[in-house]
Amino acid sequence: MSTPPTVLFLCVHNAGRSQMAAGWTRHLAGDRVRVLSAGSTPAERVNPVAVEAMREVGVDISSEAPKPWTEQVLGAADVVVTMGCGDSCPVIPGTRYLDWALDDPAGKPLEDVRTIRDEIKQRVLALLAELGVETSTDVDESP
């Protein structure tokens, strides 16, 4: 069996977008992908509105905590997905990078965060398809 790909989701605070993307990836791909997330300036906690939005679709990110990126984490990634961190996100030569332009859920109401959550799910599904990773068949298909 081949080694599963490692995907790293990076944003500034590692409290919203990157946590939701990591949650979706774990939920949809299980152990078929190694999932990491980090931030350039991690917040104290994951955005509670992002936690609630994910809980609505059966994905629990409540036990996650924002973390800083490290050289070790960066070096482990096969794919790095950046989300709004611009120049503060590090670049490692030879690593595949994707930049997902997504609204920051910080300070937004639940209705707006749901839209961001659903957009992230679609992007994660597309990434998993590109990577040739099978997704779970028992996933709630609501947005």
ABEGO torsion letter per residue (X at the ends): XBBBBBBBBBBAAGABAAAAAAAAAAAAAEAABBBBBBBABBBABBBAAAAAAAAAAGBBAAABBBBBBBAAAAAABABBBBBGAEAABBBBBGBBBBBBBBBBABGBBAAAAAAAAAAAAAAAAAAAAAAGBBBBAABBABX
